[in-house]
Amino acid sequence: MAFLLTAFLSLSVGPSGITLLSLPQVIAEVTGYSAGTGGHEALVLLDIRLPRTLLAMYVGAALAVSGAIMQGMFRNPLADPGLIGVSSGAALFAVAMIAFGDAYLPAIKAALGVHALPVAAFVGGLGATALLVGLTNGRRVISTGTLLLAGVALAALASALMGVVAYLSDDRALRDLTLWTLGSLAGASWSKVIGTLPFALVLALLLPRLIRDLNGLLLGEAEAYHLGVNVQRAKMLIVFVTAGAVGAAVAVAGIVGFIGIVTPHIIRLVAGPDHRFLLPASALLGGTLAVAADMVARVAVAPAELPLGIITALIGAPFFLHLVLRRGAHG
């Protein structure tokens, strides 16, 4: 209910055009249930507000689900695609595509079309996730320190390489990269919605196959193996799903932090650790939080707009700090 209500409100929030009171009439006119000229308000709804809301839903759901399955795989509540370098790896390849795609990869970029940026981010996220799994492979219990240090190292390396890309970019590309890395949905369009659609479909199709494996991994890898879980296959499937979901999210919205770590914890407090409920509930709550944060970004400093990544960091950082201190207090 909150998911649908937040999405409805998102269609009426912005510097101009549709108000909350006029939104039902505009929707009726656009869908053909009411006569009207539409005009400017219909244009705002169809070309700006609706694709932006859909992208916010996907970004929040993808990051939240990715955080939930990463925490399940590593059996660590501090695991998160952004925290362990997956988002940075995806961002590195997306930044390289933005800066150098036209000059050095014109044929590939032309062939992929609207999918070029999501595919590049997917490859980067896949590489970072696979590298992390390789670094921590062979350990039954992955400690928080090992996980965080490996993630910090990967993120630092990716950030350094993004600095090299930014240094070599021209002024136009540099401005685009700076705004993009802060995280924003200001450039939402139907082409980006279409670009993320295949990744959303793959995520929806593969998630049900992960539920049993993730529930088994909660007991440990050895225990999961004796329950019939193919641990290595499950890990590789998790790598693929995480890289695809996060890569597409990073491609359309830049780096948006903390949704992946905050959302699964909120769901666990309410529904417990069973992934039959955790994964779909995380997707719904993550989408709701992203849409709500995007609404705040639009109105906080109107008529200007704050980057989405700043809003999610302001909300998520205190929660993350509370989590770390709470875990420290309990040893």
Secondary structure, 3 states (H helix, E strand, C coil): CHHHHHHHHHCCCCCCCCCCCCHHHHHHHHHCCCCCCCHHHHHHHHHHHHHHHHHHHHHHHHHHHHHHHHHHHHCCCCCCCCCCCHHHHHHHHHHHHHHHHHHHCHHHHHHHHHHHHHHHHHHHHHHHHHHHHHHHCCCCCCCHHHHHHHHHHHHHHHHHHHHHHHHHCCHHHHHHHHHHHCCCCCCCCHHHHHHHHHHHHHHHHHHHHHHHHHHHHCCCHHHHHHCCCCHHHHHHHHHHHHHHHHHHHHHHHCCCCCHHHHHHHHHHHHHCCCHHHHHHHHHHHHHHHHHHHHHHHHHCCCCCCCCHHHHHHHHHHHHHHHHHHHHHHCC
